[in-house]
Amino acid sequence: MTVRESKRRASHGAWIWIGALVCLAGEVQPAAPPVGLPEAAAAALQRSIEAARPHETHVWRDTPPLNTDGTVNAYIEITRGERRKFELNIATNSRVVDRVMPRELGGYPINYGLVPQTVSYDGDPFDVLVLGPAIRGGTVVRGVIVGVMHMDDEKGLDSKVIVSRVDGRGRPHHVLGDGDRRRLTAFFDA
C-alpha cells in the first residue's frame, strides 16, 4: 500500500484534521504551513498506520479526532506535574517513558497529549495541551480549542492546540489566561 492509498484509507483523512483543528481555533498561522506533508512526515504516517494495523482496538487509530458536537478528543500522554515525558508508542499501543525532565525544570505545567488520527508536519501526532487539574495519563478527554501555541523544535514547525474540557452543556471549564501563557512559554522555551 502506498502512502497516498494509506492517506485515502485513514479514517476521515488525518491530514485534513490538522488544518481543521487550526481553523477551529480561529488563530492565524505566523507562516504558511506546507501544502502537503513533508516526505518524512508522510513516511511516519505510513509507519503509524502499519504499526496500528495488528491491534484489535487502537487509541490512535480508533478514536476520532473530532466529535459531532465540534469538540476535540485528546489522548493524555503526560499528566500535569509529571516530570517523566511519556509518549504513545503506536506500535505497542501503550505509553512509554521517552525521558525524564530535569528537576530544576519541574513537571509539565499542563496536561500534554495528542489528537488521535492526526499527523503533524514533523511526522508525530498533533500535540494537544489540556488546561485544568491533572488528568491521568492514558485517558481520552474531550474539549474545545481555546488557543494555539506556535513553536519550532529540532524537526521544524511544532504547533500545539490548547483545549479546555467542557461541562455538560459544552461550555469550557477553563480559559487560557495570561498566567497560563507565561507558564507555558517559560516551560517550552527552557
C-alpha positions, -999 to 999 in steps of 0.1 A, spaced: 0 0 0 14 34 -9 13 65 14 -13 80 -9 -35 49 -6 -30 49 32 -40 86 34 -72 78 15 -80 49 38 -72 68 71 -104 74 89 -117 109 80 -83 118 65 -59 126 93 -40 152 72 -72 172 68 -78 174 105 -46 193 111 -60 222 91 -94 218 107 -80 220 142 -61 252 135 -91 268 117 -114 259 147 -91 277 170 -95 309 150 -58 316 151 -37 330 123 -6 310 114 26 330 116 38 314 83 21 294 57 21 257 65 33 232 40 8 224 13 13 187 18 31 166 44 68 167 42 83 134 29 95 124 64 60 130 79 43 111 51 66 82 58 59 84 95 22 84 88 26 52 68 46 36 96 19 46 121 -9 31 100 10 -1 96 20 -3 133 -16 2 144 -30 -25 120 -24 -56 142 -42 -42 172 -79 -51 175 -85 -17 191 -60 11 190 -63 45 207 -47 65 179 -64 47 150 -99 42 165 -105 74 184 -119 102 162 -101 135 163 -133 155 164 -167 147 178 -201 155 162 -205 184 187 -173 200 175 -152 191 205 -117 177 201 -105 144 215 -72 145 234 -53 114 245 -33 124 276 3 112 274 17 133 303 -2 143 334 2 179 346 30 180 372 47 148 358 85 150 352 85 118 331 79 126 294 56 98 282 48 92 245 23 69 229 42 41 212 19 35 182 34 0 175 26 -12 211 -5 10 217 9 20 251 26 49 268 63 46 272 88 69 290 108 89 265 129 108 290 128 125 325 128 162 326 155 179 348 145 185 384 152 222 381 127 225 352 100 208 372 70 189 360 48 197 330 27 228 337 -2 213 317 -17 180 307 0 171 274 -10 146 247 -20 141 212 -50 144 189 -59 108 176 -58 101 139 -37 131 131 -1 136 120 16 169 122 43 184 100 70 166 120 55 132 115 42 128 150 6 130 160 -7 166 165 2 179 200 -26 190 224 -23 208 258 -53 204 281 -60 231 307 -71 223 342 -61 200 370 -40 168 365 -56 142 342 -45 106 345 -22 95 316 -38 72 291 -71 89 294 -91 103 264 -109 136 272 -129 160 250 -126 197 249 -129 229 229 -99 247 214 -91 279 233 -57 286 217 -28 275 195 8 277 205 32 280 176 68 269 181 97 252 163 118 223 175 146 203 160 121 188 135 107 222 124 71 236 130 56 220 161 23 238 169 2 227 198 -36 232 202 -47 242 237 -81 229 248 -103 232 278 -125 203 289 -162 211 287 -192 209 310 -225 191 302 -236 219 280 -204 221 260 -190 252 277 -153 254 285 -143 248 321 -111 270 317 -99 300 298 -64 305 286 -52 333 308 -21 354 308 -6 333 337 -11 302 316 6 318 286 36 329 307 39 295 323 37 276 290 61 299 273 86 296 301 84 258 302 86 252 264 113 278 258 135 263 285 
